[in-house]
Amino acid sequence: MFRSIVRAAFLVVAVGSGFQLVCPGTADAQEPRYTPPAGSWERMDPARLGMSGAALEEAVAFAEASVATTPEDLALAHQRSFGREPFGEAVGPFRTRGGATGVILRGGYVVAEWGDPDRVDVTYSVAKSFLSATVGLAWDRGLVGDLDERVAVRMGPVQPRNPECVAPREPEGAFPQVPGPFFPFAGDHNGRITWDHLLRQTSDWDGMLWCKPDWADRPAQDADSWGTRERLEPGTVYEYNDTRVNLLGLAATNLWRRPLPQVLREHLMDPIGASPTWRWLGYENSWILLDGEWVQVVSGGSHWGGGMFISAFDLARFGLLHQRDGAWGDRQILSSEWLALARTPGSANAGYGFMNFFLNTDRRALPAAPAGAFYHVGAGSNIVYVDPDNDLVVVVRWIQQRALNDFIGRVLAAID
C-alpha cells in the first residue's frame, strides 16, 4: 500500500502497496544540517530535497519485486548453504527474517521507507563494519597506535570456556588433562599479523577459533590442502574468512577488556540515537574468562549464527554517521582520520577497505553509482549504501544481490 504523508496536516492517503513517500515540510538552507534525534526522524517531501517522488516510488517497487528468494527461515537457509561446509553447524542463533524493507535518506531526512524498517533482523556481514568501528573507537582513544603494529604485542593469554574449540594452545606438558592457555598470535606466521591485516582480511591466520578451523570457511576444492597448505605472507592476499573476522573480535575484546556490545552502545549507538532494540550476539562456545568474569566474544557476521540483529532505521543512523565522516551533530563519534583509512583500498584488493567497506573507486561493482560511494554488505542481501556526493544513505534489506546496481541506479535517477 503506497502512502503519501503530508506532514503539515499529518494526512495519510493510501493508494498503493507498502511504500511511504513522506512529504513533511521545507528544508531551510540557512539552518544547521539536520541530525535526527533519538526516538524520532523527520520525514521530508522528496521534491523539497531535489528528488522525484514518482521516481522513488518506482525504485522502491523494483526493490520489492527483487526480494530475495532464499528461505525466510534463516536456520533452514543456513543448512542449505554454509551449513554444508566442514564444521558448518550453527553455534549461534538465527531468526526468521522479514520481507523487503528499506529506508532512503537525503540530507539526513527520510524521503522514502517501505516494509517494516523497525523490525529487528540479522544483518549478516554488515556486522563486520560494526566490528571495525570498535577498533576505530579504540584507535581514536590511543588503545592501539600504529595499525601496522603486530597484534601479539597487546594480546594476552586467552582462557576459553571451551578449550577444545581453540588452537594452537600452549604445550600441555606433563598434565595433558589440563589445557594450556590460548595464544592466538603465537608462532612465526601468526606472530607477524598486524591490526591492518585483520581489518583488511589479509592475515591468512592459521588456527581454530570457536571450533571453526580457518580452512573450513569456504574451503578449497582440494581437500588434501585443508590445514596443510603453506601459509601466505600476511598482507599479500585478500581472503574473505569469518574465522579470521571473529579473531579480530577476540583481539578487540582483549584490547577493550570489555564486551564489545557495551563498547559499541556507549561510544557509538547511544550517541547517534539508535533504538534500544539492537543486539550483537556471539556463539554458545565463544566465552572467555576476562578479568574474573565470563565474557561472550561476539561474531563479525552470521556465518554460523549470531551476529548483529538490528533494524533498518538503526542501520540508517549508522550509514548517516559514515556519510557525515564520523560526525553526529556537533560531536565527532569516529574520527575522520580513521574513516579515511577505512575507505582506503588495500594493496591486495582495490575494491575493499577495512571490513566491511566495499568501495566503488573503479565503478565496477556499482556502475550506476559514483566512484566516491561505498557500501556495507551482508548476505541476504543487506546493504547500507553511503553516497557523500549525492548526500544519500540507502538501506535495503533482503534484495537479490544481482538487482542492487539497478536499484541504486533508479534511486539516483530520482535526483532532479
Secondary structure, DSSP 4 states (H G I P E B T S, - for coil): --EEEETTTTEEEE-SSSEEEEE-----TTSPPP-PPTT---B--GGGGTB-HHHHHHHHHHHHHTB--S-S-HHHHHHHTGGGSTT----S------SSEEEEEETTEEEEEES-TT--EE-GGGHHHHHHHHHHHHHHTTSS--TTSBGGGG---BEESSGGG-BSB---TT-TTSPPPB-TT-STTGGG-BHHHHHHT-----SEETTEEGGGSS--S-GGGTTTSPPPPTTS-----HHHHHHHHHHHHHHHTS-HHHHHIIIIITTTT--TT-EEEEEEEEEEEETTEEEEEEPSS-TTS-EEEE-HHHHHHHHHHHHTTTEETTEESS-HHHHHHHTSPBTTBTTB-STTEEE-TTSSS-TTS-TT-EEEEETTTEEEEEEGGGTEEEEEESB-GGGHHHHHHHHHHTB-
